[in-house]
Amino acid sequence: MSEFSVKGIPERIDNSALPSASRKTNWFSCLPRKINICGWRVVGNRLPTRTNLATKGIDIPSTICPLCNDGSETVIHVFGECTSVKKIWDLIERWLNMKLPALRFPTDLMEWAENLALSVPKKEMVGAIIYVAWWQFGSFEMIQFF
Ligand SMILES: [Zn+2]
């Protein structure tokens, strides 16, 4: 039996909960636990978006995004495609002085951040910024993270 450690929690989550070894949990020690958990839930599409709730048989009046009224409230929409979110991504791009991927699927965005030609601490900072942005975007749509 392996020894338990808090540091090993992301690896344990990866091994037990994720279907593919290619999808690993990004855990940023500079962020509060709640934001790391939010990021994990965004990447794994484990948030109660209107579309996810409807898919699980919960009767909700509409799956349309309440911010833009122009798309189903999916994880991809809320955290990448919504017009209100795109404007903030543009500002983050300018702030970082980096071109973000045009399609901002959560998994693609994290893969992009991991493969940047930067030092590990700088890559982790970019990943942490993405997680904080997702945390904020979820609050715009009033998604319950817990
Ligand atoms: Zn929207």
Backbone and ligand atoms as CSV (ligand in chain L), in Angstrom:
chain,resi,resn,atom,element,x,y,z
A,1,MET,N,N,0.853,-1.187,0.000
A,1,MET,CA,C,0.000,0.000,0.000
A,1,MET,C,C,0.892,1.242,0.000
A,2,SER,N,N,0.548,2.199,-0.838
A,2,SER,CA,C,1.374,3.393,-0.941
A,2,SER,C,C,1.065,4.359,0.194
A,3,GLU,N,N,2.033,5.172,0.480
A,3,GLU,CA,C,1.892,6.142,1.559
A,3,GLU,C,C,1.047,7.318,1.065
A,4,PHE,N,N,0.119,7.782,1.914
A,4,PHE,CA,C,-0.739,8.897,1.524
A,4,PHE,C,C,-0.029,10.223,1.742
A,5,SER,N,N,-0.178,11.126,0.776
A,5,SER,CA,C,0.311,12.490,0.957
A,5,SER,C,C,-0.612,13.439,0.205
A,6,VAL,N,N,-0.762,14.644,0.755
A,6,VAL,CA,C,-1.600,15.649,0.109
A,6,VAL,C,C,-1.036,15.992,-1.264
A,7,LYS,N,N,0.265,16.011,-1.367
A,7,LYS,CA,C,0.918,16.333,-2.623
A,7,LYS,C,C,0.551,15.332,-3.726
A,8,GLY,N,N,0.197,14.136,-3.332
A,8,GLY,CA,C,-0.131,13.102,-4.310
A,8,GLY,C,C,-1.599,13.069,-4.717
A,9,ILE,N,N,-2.406,13.967,-4.185
A,9,ILE,CA,C,-3.841,13.950,-4.486
A,9,ILE,C,C,-4.126,14.117,-5.981
A,10,PRO,N,N,-3.516,15.113,-6.675
A,10,PRO,CA,C,-3.814,15.228,-8.116
A,10,PRO,C,C,-3.530,13.938,-8.881
A,11,GLU,N,N,-2.426,13.266,-8.533
A,11,GLU,CA,C,-2.108,12.015,-9.223
A,11,GLU,C,C,-3.155,10.939,-8.914
A,12,ARG,N,N,-3.601,10.879,-7.662
A,12,ARG,CA,C,-4.625,9.901,-7.303
A,12,ARG,C,C,-5.921,10.178,-8.059
A,13,ILE,N,N,-6.280,11.473,-8.200
A,13,ILE,CA,C,-7.489,11.823,-8.954
A,13,ILE,C,C,-7.336,11.372,-10.402
A,14,ASP,N,N,-6.182,11.666,-10.980
A,14,ASP,CA,C,-5.945,11.257,-12.368
A,14,ASP,C,C,-6.110,9.755,-12.531
A,15,ASN,N,N,-5.502,9.007,-11.628
A,15,ASN,CA,C,-5.500,7.555,-11.756
A,15,ASN,C,C,-6.872,6.934,-11.527
A,16,SER,N,N,-7.674,7.546,-10.659
A,16,SER,CA,C,-8.947,6.916,-10.320
A,16,SER,C,C,-10.136,7.479,-11.087
A,17,ALA,N,N,-10.095,8.768,-11.462
A,17,ALA,CA,C,-11.298,9.384,-12.011
A,17,ALA,C,C,-11.242,9.672,-13.500
A,18,LEU,N,N,-10.066,9.804,-14.053
A,18,LEU,CA,C,-9.998,10.209,-15.445
A,18,LEU,C,C,-9.869,8.989,-16.355
A,19,PRO,N,N,-10.634,8.977,-17.431
A,19,PRO,CA,C,-10.631,7.799,-18.299
A,19,PRO,C,C,-9.366,7.644,-19.125
A,20,SER,N,N,-8.698,8.728,-19.381
A,20,SER,CA,C,-7.536,8.646,-20.249
A,20,SER,C,C,-6.301,9.152,-19.521
A,21,ALA,N,N,-5.198,8.437,-19.715
A,21,ALA,CA,C,-3.954,8.854,-19.075
A,21,ALA,C,C,-3.452,10.177,-19.650
A,22,SER,N,N,-3.966,10.537,-20.841
A,22,SER,CA,C,-3.500,11.778,-21.458
A,22,SER,C,C,-4.097,13.007,-20.791
A,23,ARG,N,N,-5.186,12.827,-20.029
A,23,ARG,CA,C,-5.817,13.972,-19.359
A,23,ARG,C,C,-5.358,13.977,-17.913
A,24,LYS,N,N,-4.435,14.840,-17.605
A,24,LYS,CA,C,-3.966,14.886,-16.236
A,24,LYS,C,C,-4.453,16.161,-15.551
A,25,THR,N,N,-4.506,16.098,-14.250
A,25,THR,CA,C,-4.964,17.232,-13.471
A,25,THR,C,C,-3.850,18.255,-13.343
A,26,ASN,N,N,-4.163,19.463,-13.634
A,26,ASN,CA,C,-3.219,20.546,-13.380
A,26,ASN,C,C,-3.579,21.128,-12.025
A,27,TRP,N,N,-2.608,21.190,-11.157
A,27,TRP,CA,C,-2.835,21.661,-9.799
A,27,TRP,C,C,-1.801,22.737,-9.543
A,28,PHE,N,N,-2.244,23.950,-9.285
A,28,PHE,CA,C,-1.317,25.070,-9.135
A,28,PHE,C,C,-1.248,25.469,-7.661
A,29,SER,N,N,-0.061,25.296,-7.086
A,29,SER,CA,C,0.094,25.524,-5.648
A,29,SER,C,C,-0.087,26.996,-5.268
A,30,CYS,N,N,0.015,27.901,-6.241
A,30,CYS,CA,C,-0.153,29.325,-5.940
A,30,CYS,C,C,-1.629,29.720,-5.853
A,31,LEU,N,N,-2.522,28.789,-6.174
A,31,LEU,CA,C,-3.958,29.102,-6.173
A,31,LEU,C,C,-4.670,28.427,-5.020
A,32,PRO,N,N,-5.767,29.021,-4.553
A,32,PRO,CA,C,-6.574,28.353,-3.532
A,32,PRO,C,C,-7.144,27.038,-4.081
A,33,ARG,N,N,-7.371,26.109,-3.190
A,33,ARG,CA,C,-7.881,24.792,-3.570
A,33,ARG,C,C,-9.173,24.894,-4.389
A,34,LYS,N,N,-10.056,25.819,-4.011
A,34,LYS,CA,C,-11.350,25.914,-4.702
A,34,LYS,C,C,-11.166,26.266,-6.180
A,35,ILE,N,N,-10.160,27.050,-6.498
A,35,ILE,CA,C,-9.925,27.408,-7.904
A,35,ILE,C,C,-9.304,26.231,-8.647
A,36,ASN,N,N,-8.433,25.468,-7.995
A,36,ASN,CA,C,-7.893,24.260,-8.613
A,36,ASN,C,C,-9.002,23.247,-8.889
A,37,ILE,N,N,-9.898,23.086,-7.956
A,37,ILE,CA,C,-11.006,22.143,-8.154
A,37,ILE,C,C,-11.905,22.625,-9.293
A,38,CYS,N,N,-12.150,23.924,-9.333
A,38,CYS,CA,C,-12.934,24.490,-10.440
A,38,CYS,C,C,-12.267,24.162,-11.771
A,39,GLY,N,N,-10.951,24.379,-11.875
A,39,GLY,CA,C,-10.232,24.088,-13.115
A,39,GLY,C,C,-10.338,22.633,-13.502
A,40,TRP,N,N,-10.206,21.769,-12.521
A,40,TRP,CA,C,-10.336,20.329,-12.773
A,40,TRP,C,C,-11.729,20.007,-13.306
A,41,ARG,N,N,-12.739,20.653,-12.727
A,41,ARG,CA,C,-14.112,20.398,-13.166
A,41,ARG,C,C,-14.387,20.978,-14.552
A,42,VAL,N,N,-13.769,22.126,-14.871
A,42,VAL,CA,C,-13.935,22.706,-16.213
A,42,VAL,C,C,-13.337,21.760,-17.252
A,43,VAL,N,N,-12.096,21.345,-17.036
A,43,VAL,CA,C,-11.396,20.481,-18.007
A,43,VAL,C,C,-12.161,19.171,-18.199
A,44,GLY,N,N,-12.715,18.641,-17.148
A,44,GLY,CA,C,-13.429,17.369,-17.236
A,44,GLY,C,C,-14.916,17.498,-17.531
A,45,ASN,N,N,-15.385,18.721,-17.834
A,45,ASN,CA,C,-16.813,18.967,-18.092
A,45,ASN,C,C,-17.672,18.441,-16.946
A,46,ARG,N,N,-17.291,18.787,-15.736
A,46,ARG,CA,C,-17.998,18.315,-14.541
A,46,ARG,C,C,-18.705,19.452,-13.812
A,47,LEU,N,N,-19.202,20.419,-14.561
A,47,LEU,CA,C,-19.895,21.542,-13.933
A,47,LEU,C,C,-21.383,21.511,-14.282
A,48,PRO,N,N,-22.220,22.030,-13.391
A,48,PRO,CA,C,-23.661,22.006,-13.653
A,48,PRO,C,C,-24.098,23.135,-14.592
A,49,THR,N,N,-23.596,23.087,-15.824
A,49,THR,CA,C,-24.085,24.051,-16.813
A,49,THR,C,C,-25.524,23.669,-17.151
A,50,ARG,N,N,-26.230,24.577,-17.762
A,50,ARG,CA,C,-27.634,24.288,-18.107
A,50,ARG,C,C,-27.742,23.068,-19.025
A,51,THR,N,N,-26.797,22.965,-19.960
A,51,THR,CA,C,-26.818,21.829,-20.883
A,51,THR,C,C,-26.521,20.524,-20.144
A,52,ASN,N,N,-25.539,20.549,-19.247
A,52,ASN,CA,C,-25.236,19.331,-18.485
A,52,ASN,C,C,-26.410,18.929,-17.601
A,53,LEU,N,N,-27.081,19.904,-17.002
A,53,LEU,CA,C,-28.248,19.591,-16.162
A,53,LEU,C,C,-29.358,18.969,-16.999
A,54,ALA,N,N,-29.616,19.555,-18.186
A,54,ALA,CA,C,-30.662,19.009,-19.065
A,54,ALA,C,C,-30.307,17.602,-19.510
A,55,THR,N,N,-29.024,17.373,-19.798
A,55,THR,CA,C,-28.568,16.041,-20.223
A,55,THR,C,C,-28.816,15.002,-19.135
A,56,LYS,N,N,-28.756,15.440,-17.878
A,56,LYS,CA,C,-28.975,14.513,-16.763
A,56,LYS,C,C,-30.462,14.393,-16.394
A,57,GLY,N,N,-31.325,14.978,-17.233
A,57,GLY,CA,C,-32.760,14.826,-17.031
A,57,GLY,C,C,-33.389,15.845,-16.102
A,58,ILE,N,N,-32.655,16.859,-15.735
A,58,ILE,CA,C,-33.219,17.889,-14.863
A,58,ILE,C,C,-33.997,18.875,-15.733
A,59,ASP,N,N,-35.232,19.125,-15.327
A,59,ASP,CA,C,-36.115,19.978,-16.112
A,59,ASP,C,C,-35.790,21.446,-15.846
A,60,ILE,N,N,-35.161,22.081,-16.821
A,60,ILE,CA,C,-34.853,23.507,-16.698
A,60,ILE,C,C,-35.499,24.228,-17.881
A,61,PRO,N,N,-35.906,25.486,-17.670
A,61,PRO,CA,C,-36.660,26.188,-18.711
A,61,PRO,C,C,-35.889,26.380,-20.024
A,62,SER,N,N,-34.574,26.563,-19.942
A,62,SER,CA,C,-33.810,26.827,-21.157
A,62,SER,C,C,-32.350,26.451,-20.944
A,63,THR,N,N,-31.705,26.012,-22.018
A,63,THR,CA,C,-30.266,25.740,-21.937
A,63,THR,C,C,-29.456,26.879,-22.559
A,64,ILE,N,N,-30.150,27.930,-22.974
A,64,ILE,CA,C,-29.471,29.063,-23.625
A,64,ILE,C,C,-28.672,29.859,-22.594
A,65,CYS,N,N,-27.489,30.307,-23.006
A,65,CYS,CA,C,-26.634,31.116,-22.140
A,65,CYS,C,C,-27.355,32.403,-21.752
A,66,PRO,N,N,-27.493,32.678,-20.453
A,66,PRO,CA,C,-28.212,33.876,-20.030
A,66,PRO,C,C,-27.432,35.179,-20.266
A,67,LEU,N,N,-26.143,35.080,-20.500
A,67,LEU,CA,C,-25.357,36.299,-20.720
A,67,LEU,C,C,-25.490,36.828,-22.142
A,68,CYS,N,N,-25.433,35.946,-23.122
A,68,CYS,CA,C,-25.444,36.399,-24.517
A,68,CYS,C,C,-26.697,35.979,-25.269
A,69,ASN,N,N,-27.460,35.068,-24.724
A,69,ASN,CA,C,-28.633,34.507,-25.408
A,69,ASN,C,C,-28.299,34.028,-26.812
A,70,ASP,N,N,-27.093,33.532,-26.986
A,70,ASP,CA,C,-26.641,33.153,-28.324
A,70,ASP,C,C,-25.838,31.851,-28.298
A,71,GLY,N,N,-26.342,30.875,-27.647
A,71,GLY,CA,C,-25.660,29.581,-27.637
A,71,GLY,C,C,-26.066,28.800,-26.409
A,72,SER,N,N,-25.957,27.500,-26.517
A,72,SER,CA,C,-26.265,26.651,-25.368
A,72,SER,C,C,-25.201,26.830,-24.304
A,73,GLU,N,N,-25.634,26.814,-23.064
A,73,GLU,CA,C,-24.702,26.987,-21.961
A,73,GLU,C,C,-23.974,25.664,-21.719
A,74,THR,N,N,-22.897,25.455,-22.467
A,74,THR,CA,C,-22.022,24.305,-22.286
A,74,THR,C,C,-20.728,24.801,-21.649
A,75,VAL,N,N,-19.891,23.879,-21.220
A,75,VAL,CA,C,-18.596,24.277,-20.659
A,75,VAL,C,C,-17.777,25.027,-21.706
A,76,ILE,N,N,-17.796,24.531,-22.932
A,76,ILE,CA,C,-17.029,25.189,-23.996
A,76,ILE,C,C,-17.541,26.605,-24.230
A,77,HIS,N,N,-18.872,26.780,-24.197
A,77,HIS,CA,C,-19.431,28.112,-24.401
A,77,HIS,C,C,-19.084,29.043,-23.234
A,78,VAL,N,N,-19.365,28.598,-22.034
A,78,VAL,CA,C,-19.187,29.449,-20.851
A,78,VAL,C,C,-17.732,29.896,-20.687
A,79,PHE,N,N,-16.792,28.974,-20.973
A,79,PHE,CA,C,-15.393,29.280,-20.672
A,79,PHE,C,C,-14.563,29.637,-21.895
A,80,GLY,N,N,-15.186,29.660,-23.094
A,80,GLY,CA,C,-14.398,29.977,-24.274
A,80,GLY,C,C,-15.110,30.734,-25.368
A,81,GLU,N,N,-16.386,30.415,-25.610
A,81,GLU,CA,C,-17.041,30.954,-26.799
A,81,GLU,C,C,-17.997,32.112,-26.533
A,82,CYS,N,N,-18.468,32.259,-25.332
A,82,CYS,CA,C,-19.449,33.312,-25.033
A,82,CYS,C,C,-18.848,34.682,-25.377
A,83,THR,N,N,-19.640,35.545,-25.992
A,83,THR,CA,C,-19.106,36.847,-26.418
A,83,THR,C,C,-18.549,37.649,-25.243
A,84,SER,N,N,-19.199,37.541,-24.096
A,84,SER,CA,C,-18.707,38.302,-22.941
A,84,SER,C,C,-17.358,37.761,-22.464
A,85,VAL,N,N,-17.162,36.479,-22.587
A,85,VAL,CA,C,-15.917,35.838,-22.162
A,85,VAL,C,C,-14.793,36.101,-23.172
A,86,LYS,N,N,-15.146,36.107,-24.452
A,86,LYS,CA,C,-14.134,36.358,-25.491
A,86,LYS,C,C,-13.458,37.708,-25.293
A,87,LYS,N,N,-14.236,38.699,-24.892
A,87,LYS,CA,C,-13.655,40.033,-24.669
A,87,LYS,C,C,-12.605,39.986,-23.559
A,88,ILE,N,N,-12.878,39.216,-22.538
A,88,ILE,CA,C,-11.915,39.111,-21.432
A,88,ILE,C,C,-10.692,38.314,-21.861
A,89,TRP,N,N,-10.908,37.245,-22.651
A,89,TRP,CA,C,-9.753,36.509,-23.182
A,89,TRP,C,C,-8.864,37.438,-24.009
A,90,ASP,N,N,-9.489,38.329,-24.792
A,90,ASP,CA,C,-8.694,39.280,-25.588
A,90,ASP,C,C,-7.838,40.165,-24.676
A,91,LEU,N,N,-8.412,40.604,-23.575
A,91,LEU,CA,C,-7.656,41.436,-22.624
A,91,LEU,C,C,-6.517,40.636,-21.975
A,92,ILE,N,N,-6.795,39.386,-21.649
A,92,ILE,CA,C,-5.758,38.529,-21.057
A,92,ILE,C,C,-4.630,38.315,-22.065
A,93,GLU,N,N,-5.000,38.120,-23.330
A,93,GLU,CA,C,-3.984,37.975,-24.394
A,93,GLU,C,C,-3.059,39.184,-24.441
A,94,ARG,N,N,-3.666,40.350,-24.407
A,94,ARG,CA,C,-2.850,41.579,-24.459
A,94,ARG,C,C,-1.994,41.709,-23.207
A,95,TRP,N,N,-2.553,41.377,-22.056
A,95,TRP,CA,C,-1.818,41.484,-20.793
A,95,TRP,C,C,-0.620,40.541,-20.770
A,96,LEU,N,N,-0.837,39.308,-21.262
A,96,LEU,CA,C,0.242,38.323,-21.297
A,96,LEU,C,C,1.190,38.544,-22.473
A,97,ASN,N,N,0.741,39.348,-23.441
A,97,ASN,CA,C,1.485,39.548,-24.682
A,97,ASN,C,C,1.738,38.212,-25.381
A,98,MET,N,N,0.657,37.422,-25.458
A,98,MET,CA,C,0.702,36.094,-26.086
A,98,MET,C,C,-0.562,35.918,-26.895
A,99,LYS,N,N,-0.439,35.145,-27.967
A,99,LYS,CA,C,-1.617,34.801,-28.757
A,99,LYS,C,C,-2.173,33.479,-28.224
A,100,LEU,N,N,-3.390,33.523,-27.705
A,100,LEU,CA,C,-4.032,32.308,-27.204
A,100,LEU,C,C,-4.624,31.537,-28.379
A,101,PRO,N,N,-4.844,30.237,-28.222
A,101,PRO,CA,C,-5.479,29.472,-29.296
A,101,PRO,C,C,-6.845,30.064,-29.651
A,102,ALA,N,N,-7.173,30.046,-30.943
A,102,ALA,CA,C,-8.446,30.634,-31.383
A,102,ALA,C,C,-9.631,29.881,-30.794
A,103,LEU,N,N,-9.553,28.560,-30.820
A,103,LEU,CA,C,-10.601,27.754,-30.207
A,103,LEU,C,C,-10.174,27.486,-28.773
A,104,ARG,N,N,-10.983,27.926,-27.854
A,104,ARG,CA,C,-10.554,27.856,-26.459
A,104,ARG,C,C,-11.281,26.748,-25.707
A,105,PHE,N,N,-11.211,25.538,-26.261
A,105,PHE,CA,C,-11.728,24.397,-25.510
A,105,PHE,C,C,-10.841,24.238,-24.285
A,106,PRO,N,N,-11.439,23.996,-23.140
A,106,PRO,CA,C,-10.625,23.903,-21.914
A,106,PRO,C,C,-9.431,22.965,-22.027
A,107,THR,N,N,-9.641,21.774,-22.583
A,107,THR,CA,C,-8.526,20.827,-22.672
A,107,THR,C,C,-7.432,21.345,-23.608
A,108,ASP,N,N,-7.850,21.951,-24.711
A,108,ASP,CA,C,-6.865,22.484,-25.661
A,108,ASP,C,C,-6.079,23.642,-25.052
A,109,LEU,N,N,-6.778,24.478,-24.297
A,109,LEU,CA,C,-6.115,25.626,-23.687
A,109,LEU,C,C,-5.063,25.187,-22.670
A,110,MET,N,N,-5.392,24.175,-21.875
A,110,MET,CA,C,-4.412,23.692,-20.904
A,110,MET,C,C,-3.238,22.999,-21.599
A,111,GLU,N,N,-3.521,22.269,-22.676
A,111,GLU,CA,C,-2.447,21.619,-23.425
A,111,GLU,C,C,-1.534,22.669,-24.048
A,112,TRP,N,N,-2.134,23.726,-24.568
A,112,TRP,CA,C,-1.351,24.830,-25.140
A,112,TRP,C,C,-0.434,25.431,-24.067
A,113,ALA,N,N,-0.999,25.676,-22.880
A,113,ALA,CA,C,-0.200,26.282,-21.805
A,113,ALA,C,C,0.967,25.380,-21.399
A,114,GLU,N,N,0.704,24.063,-21.352
A,114,GLU,CA,C,1.764,23.120,-20.964
A,114,GLU,C,C,2.885,23.038,-21.991
A,115,ASN,N,N,2.559,23.320,-23.250
A,115,ASN,CA,C,3.552,23.183,-24.310
A,115,ASN,C,C,4.198,24.502,-24.719
A,116,LEU,N,N,3.971,25.548,-23.959
A,116,LEU,CA,C,4.609,26.826,-24.272
A,116,LEU,C,C,6.121,26.698,-24.127
A,117,ALA,N,N,6.839,27.439,-24.954
A,117,ALA,CA,C,8.298,27.423,-24.884
A,117,ALA,C,C,8.758,28.416,-23.812
A,118,LEU,N,N,8.366,28.105,-22.588
A,118,LEU,CA,C,8.708,28.959,-21.442
A,118,LEU,C,C,9.269,28.070,-20.334
A,119,SER,N,N,9.833,28.703,-19.321
A,119,SER,CA,C,10.292,27.952,-18.151
A,119,SER,C,C,9.067,27.362,-17.433
A,120,VAL,N,N,9.285,26.320,-16.658
A,120,VAL,CA,C,8.177,25.664,-15.948
A,120,VAL,C,C,7.417,26.657,-15.052
A,121,PRO,N,N,8.109,27.509,-14.272
A,121,PRO,CA,C,7.345,28.451,-13.444
A,121,PRO,C,C,6.478,29.404,-14.268
A,122,LYS,N,N,6.985,29.829,-15.431
A,122,LYS,CA,C,6.182,30.738,-16.269
A,122,LYS,C,C,4.993,30.004,-16.893
A,123,LYS,N,N,5.200,28.742,-17.294
A,123,LYS,CA,C,4.085,27.964,-17.837
A,123,LYS,C,C,3.016,27.756,-16.767
A,124,GLU,N,N,3.461,27.496,-15.541
A,124,GLU,CA,C,2.505,27.309,-14.463
A,124,GLU,C,C,1.746,28.601,-14.162
A,125,MET,N,N,2.423,29.727,-14.307
A,125,MET,CA,C,1.742,31.000,-14.074
A,125,MET,C,C,0.662,31.219,-15.129
A,126,VAL,N,N,0.961,30.895,-16.389
A,126,VAL,CA,C,-0.047,31.027,-17.453
A,126,VAL,C,C,-1.225,30.085,-17.165
A,127,GLY,N,N,-0.925,28.849,-16.771
A,127,GLY,CA,C,-1.990,27.911,-16.427
A,127,GLY,C,C,-2.833,28.417,-15.263
A,128,ALA,N,N,-2.177,28.989,-14.272
A,128,ALA,CA,C,-2.907,29.522,-13.108
A,128,ALA,C,C,-3.801,30.692,-13.528
A,129,ILE,N,N,-3.334,31.513,-14.436
A,129,ILE,CA,C,-4.149,32.637,-14.927
A,129,ILE,C,C,-5.388,32.104,-15.640
A,130,ILE,N,N,-5.224,31.043,-16.429
A,130,ILE,CA,C,-6.374,30.428,-17.110
A,130,ILE,C,C,-7.376,29.915,-16.074
A,131,TYR,N,N,-6.884,29.241,-15.047
A,131,TYR,CA,C,-7.777,28.732,-13.999
A,131,TYR,C,C,-8.537,29.879,-13.315
A,132,VAL,N,N,-7.844,30.972,-13.015
A,132,VAL,CA,C,-8.509,32.101,-12.354
A,132,VAL,C,C,-9.559,32.711,-13.289
A,133,ALA,N,N,-9.221,32.785,-14.585
A,133,ALA,CA,C,-10.199,33.312,-15.555
A,133,ALA,C,C,-11.439,32.414,-15.565
A,134,TRP,N,N,-11.242,31.098,-15.592
A,134,TRP,CA,C,-12.392,30.183,-15.588
A,134,TRP,C,C,-13.228,30.355,-14.325
A,135,TRP,N,N,-12.560,30.510,-13.216
A,135,TRP,CA,C,-13.274,30.711,-11.940
A,135,TRP,C,C,-14.180,31.941,-12.056
A,136,GLN,N,N,-13.637,33.010,-12.633
A,136,GLN,CA,C,-14.407,34.244,-12.773
A,136,GLN,C,C,-15.547,34.068,-13.775
A,137,PHE,N,N,-15.270,33.401,-14.895
A,137,PHE,CA,C,-16.311,33.208,-15.911
A,137,PHE,C,C,-17.472,32.387,-15.348
A,138,GLY,N,N,-17.168,31.394,-14.555
A,138,GLY,CA,C,-18.215,30.589,-13.943
A,138,GLY,C,C,-19.095,31.430,-13.040
A,139,SER,N,N,-18.487,32.390,-12.362
A,139,SER,CA,C,-19.293,33.236,-11.480
A,139,SER,C,C,-20.166,34.194,-12.291
A,140,PHE,N,N,-19.735,34.576,-13.495
A,140,PHE,CA,C,-20.588,35.413,-14.354
A,140,PHE,C,C,-21.911,34.703,-14.639
A,141,GLU,N,N,-21.801,33.403,-14.898
A,141,GLU,CA,C,-22.989,32.632,-15.264
A,141,GLU,C,C,-23.657,32.039,-14.030
A,142,MET,N,N,-23.106,32.353,-12.869
A,142,MET,CA,C,-23.645,31.898,-11.594
A,142,MET,C,C,-23.691,30.364,-11.531
A,143,ILE,N,N,-22.651,29.718,-12.074
A,143,ILE,CA,C,-22.540,28.271,-11.976
A,143,ILE,C,C,-22.070,27.922,-10.578
A,144,GLN,N,N,-22.748,26.974,-9.989
A,144,GLN,CA,C,-22.375,26.539,-8.649
A,144,GLN,C,C,-21.211,25.565,-8.747
A,145,PHE,N,N,-20.066,25.960,-8.225
A,145,PHE,CA,C,-18.908,25.100,-8.308
A,145,PHE,C,C,-18.934,23.988,-7.267
A,146,PHE,N,N,-19.650,24.212,-6.183
A,146,PHE,CA,C,-19.680,23.197,-5.116
A,146,PHE,C,C,-21.097,22.903,-4.717
L,1,ZN,ZN,ZN,-22.968,33.189,-23.792
